[in-house]
């Protein structure tokens, strides 16, 4: 399954969440309006504290699922719906 951002996680220090260092054009994240610098903090009802949480949440999902995710953008929470796709 294609991660929501074809995620380019930023492995720099983030207190809670997974920050995207880049979002590939045409990816599920880009289609949902997510941007580089956004920090994923919730996937469906699951809190995302680190890359392991994010990977686990993706494994519980399947292509075609429309999921609500919460990111922090400029310190403010933003909820968007992302439709997951099969990785190509």
C-alpha positions, -999 to +999 in steps of 0.1 A: +000+000+000+012+035-008+018+055+023-004+086+024+024+109+015+047+084-002+060+098+030+093+113+032+095+114+070+118+139+086+139+120+110+148+151+128+136+156+164+098+158+166+083+156+201+052+137+189+042+127+154+058+122+121+068+153+101+068+151+063+099+165+048+083+163+013+050+153-002+052+138-037+029+154-063+000+131-071+003+111-039-027+105-016-013+132+008-009+157-020-044+150-032-057+157+003-038+190+006-010+179+029+023+197+026+059+193+035+064+204+071+031+190+082+033+167+113+010+137+113-004+133+149-035+111+143-045+085+118-082+076+122-086+073+160-050+063+165-025+088+180+007+089+160+037+095+182+064+081+160+072+063+127+063+029+143+028+041+151+024+054+116+036+021+100+012+001+123-017+023+113-010+019+076-008-019+081-043-019+096-056-002+064-061-012+028-061+006-005-093+024-011-099+032+026-108+069+032-092+079+065-094+110+085-059+122+096-049+151+118-017+170+111-002+200+128+005+229+104+020+260+118+012+247+152-025+243+145-044+210+141-059+203+106-081+173+098-082+160+063-096+129+045-070+109+027-079+080+003-053+053+005-039+038-027-019+008-037+018+015-040+029+015-076 
